[in-house]
Amino acid sequence: MMFEELRQVLQATAPEARRADYAAAIIEGNCLSKPTGSTRRLTNQRLGELYGLDPAIPLFRVLRRLWGLDSEGRPLLALQAAIARDPLLAATCPAIIFLPANAEFQRDAMKSALRAVVGNRLNDSTLEKVCRNAASTWAQSGHLEGRTFKKRRTVVAPPATAAFAIYLAHAAGFRGADIFSCAWLRVLDCDPSRARHLAP
């Protein structure tokens, strides 16, 4: 989910920055210390695809506002935004959020979840790469831990991340009590009771 790149870009730009300001910070200012212009442009493109980097996009505007409220929750904020904008990452959610705590992560389960969504549009090698990248994302967010053998860990959601999940759930059409039992809160390992407690 390119968390470290996102963190550095947001640190290098003002909260009121526009899309052009983010692009300038990445490409011209080289705030990410990339070695070439082409890698800077590619990073700008990829971060834009994942997060928007534009206050005209409501999801990014809310992310940016919540970013400064709790630094510990930032990996979970980034994860939620990436899930909302990346359908392949979203497809891996069941393989993680329904995995019991301390259970060993099974790559085949994630691959099957992805295959169910993409069908034959991706070949096996591409699917394996997507699985590796997704597993890395879930490790950055704190859901997986370990090197060779990854295990499921329970994440602790700060209030800002719960607020973002509620916003995303509402944007997806959930209302009332359904918000607190939807997948956006399950991504944070929040049951309905905990979600209500964290709700602003």
C-alpha positions in Angstrom: 0.0 0.0 0.0 3.1 2.2 -0.2 2.5 3.4 3.3 6.0 4.9 3.9 5.8 6.8 0.6 2.3 8.2 1.6 3.6 9.1 5.0 6.5 11.1 3.6 4.4 12.8 1.0 1.8 14.0 3.5 4.6 15.1 5.8 6.2 17.1 3.0 2.9 18.9 2.0 0.5 21.2 3.6 -2.9 19.9 4.7 -4.6 22.2 2.2 -2.3 21.0 -0.7 -3.9 20.4 -4.1 -3.2 17.6 -6.5 -0.6 19.7 -8.4 1.2 20.3 -5.0 1.5 16.6 -4.3 2.9 16.0 -7.8 5.4 18.8 -7.4 6.6 17.5 -4.1 7.1 14.0 -5.5 8.5 14.8 -8.9 10.2 18.2 -8.6 10.9 18.3 -4.9 11.8 14.6 -4.8 10.5 14.3 -1.3 10.7 10.5 -1.6 14.4 10.6 -2.6 13.8 8.6 -5.8 16.9 8.2 -8.0 15.3 9.1 -11.4 12.6 11.3 -12.9 10.8 8.3 -14.3 10.6 6.6 -10.9 9.3 9.8 -9.4 6.6 10.1 -12.0 5.7 6.5 -11.6 5.4 6.9 -7.8 3.3 10.0 -8.2 1.0 8.0 -10.6 0.7 5.0 -8.3 0.1 7.0 -5.1 -2.5 9.0 -7.0 -4.2 5.8 -8.1 -4.1 4.4 -4.5 -5.1 7.4 -2.5 -6.2 10.2 -4.9 -3.9 12.8 -3.5 -6.6 15.4 -4.3 -8.8 17.2 -1.9 -11.5 17.3 -4.6 -11.9 13.5 -3.9 -14.0 13.2 -0.8 -12.2 10.0 0.4 -8.8 11.6 0.3 -10.1 14.8 1.9 -11.4 12.8 4.8 -8.2 10.7 5.0 -6.1 13.8 5.1 -8.2 15.4 7.8 -8.0 12.2 10.0 -4.3 11.7 9.3 -3.1 14.2 11.9 -5.4 13.0 14.7 -3.6 9.8 15.6 -0.2 8.8 14.2 -0.5 5.2 15.4 -3.6 4.7 13.4 -2.1 5.9 10.1 -1.3 2.4 8.7 -5.0 1.4 9.2 -6.2 4.7 7.6 -4.0 4.0 4.6 -5.2 0.4 4.4 -8.9 1.5 4.4 -8.3 4.1 1.7 -6.4 1.6 -0.4 -9.1 -1.0 -0.1 -11.7 1.5 -1.1 -9.7 2.4 -4.3 -8.0 -0.9 -5.2 -10.4 -3.7 -6.2 -7.7 -6.4 -6.1 -6.8 -5.5 -2.5 -10.4 -5.4 -1.6 -10.8 -8.9 -3.0 -8.2 -10.2 -0.5 -10.2 -8.9 2.6 -12.0 -12.2 3.3 -8.8 -14.2 3.4 -7.6 -11.9 6.2 -10.5 -10.5 8.2 -12.1 -14.0 8.7 -8.7 -15.6 9.7 -8.7 -16.3 13.5 -6.1 -14.6 15.6 -2.7 -16.5 15.7 -3.8 -18.6 12.7 -1.2 -19.1 10.0 -1.8 -17.1 6.8 -2.5 -19.3 3.8 -1.5 -17.8 0.5 -3.8 -20.3 -1.3 -6.9 -18.9 0.4 -6.0 -15.4 -0.7 -5.2 -16.6 -4.3 -8.6 -18.4 -4.4 -10.4 -15.2 -3.2 -8.7 -13.2 -5.9 -9.3 -15.8 -8.6 -13.1 -15.7 -7.7 -13.1 -12.0 -8.5 -10.7 -11.8 -11.5 -11.5 -15.1 -13.2 -9.0 -15.8 -15.9 -8.1 -12.2 -16.5 -4.8 -12.7 -14.6 -2.4 -15.5 -15.2 -0.9 -17.5 -12.3 2.4 -15.5 -12.1 0.6 -12.2 -12.0 -1.8 -13.6 -9.4 1.1 -14.7 -7.3 2.6 -11.2 -7.5 -0.7 -9.6 -6.4 -0.8 -12.1 -3.5 2.7 -11.1 -2.4 1.9 -7.4 -2.6 -1.4 -7.8 -0.7 0.3 -9.9 2.0 2.9 -7.1 2.4 0.1 -4.6 2.7 -1.7 -6.6 5.4 1.6 -6.9 7.2 2.2 -3.1 7.1 -1.3 -2.6 8.5 -0.5 -5.0 11.4 -2.9 -7.8 10.5 -0.1 -10.2 9.6 3.2 -10.7 11.4 6.2 -12.8 10.6 8.6 -13.3 7.7 8.6 -16.8 6.2 5.4 -17.9 8.0 2.9 -15.1 8.7 0.3 -15.3 11.4 -2.9 -13.3 11.9 -2.7 -10.6 14.5 -5.6 -8.6 16.0 -5.3 -4.9 15.3 -6.3 -2.2 17.7 -8.3 0.5 16.0 -7.9 4.1 17.3 -11.0 6.3 17.1 -9.9 8.1 13.9 -9.7 4.8 12.0 -13.2 3.9 13.3 -14.5 7.3 12.1 -13.0 6.6 8.7 -14.6 3.1 8.6 -18.0 4.6 9.5 -17.6 7.3 6.8 -16.7 4.6 4.2 -19.6 2.4 5.3 -22.0 5.3 5.0 -20.6 6.1 1.5 -21.2 2.5 0.5 -24.8 2.7 1.5 -24.9 1.2 5.0 -27.3 2.9 7.5 -28.2 2.6 11.1 -27.1 -0.5 13.0 -25.8 -2.1 9.8 -22.9 0.3 9.8 -21.4 -1.2 13.0 -21.5 -4.8 11.7 -20.3 -4.2 8.1 -17.0 -5.2 6.6 -15.4 -1.8 7.0 -15.4 -2.2 10.8 -14.4 -5.9 10.6 -11.3 -4.7 8.7 -10.4 -3.0 12.0 -11.2 -6.1 14.0 -14.1 -4.3 15.6 -17.2 -6.1 16.6 -20.4 -4.0 16.7 -20.0 -3.3 20.5 -16.5 -2.1 20.1 -17.4 -0.1 17.0 -20.2 1.7 18.8 -17.8 2.5 21.6 -15.2 4.0 19.2 -17.8 5.9 17.1 -17.4 9.7 17.3 
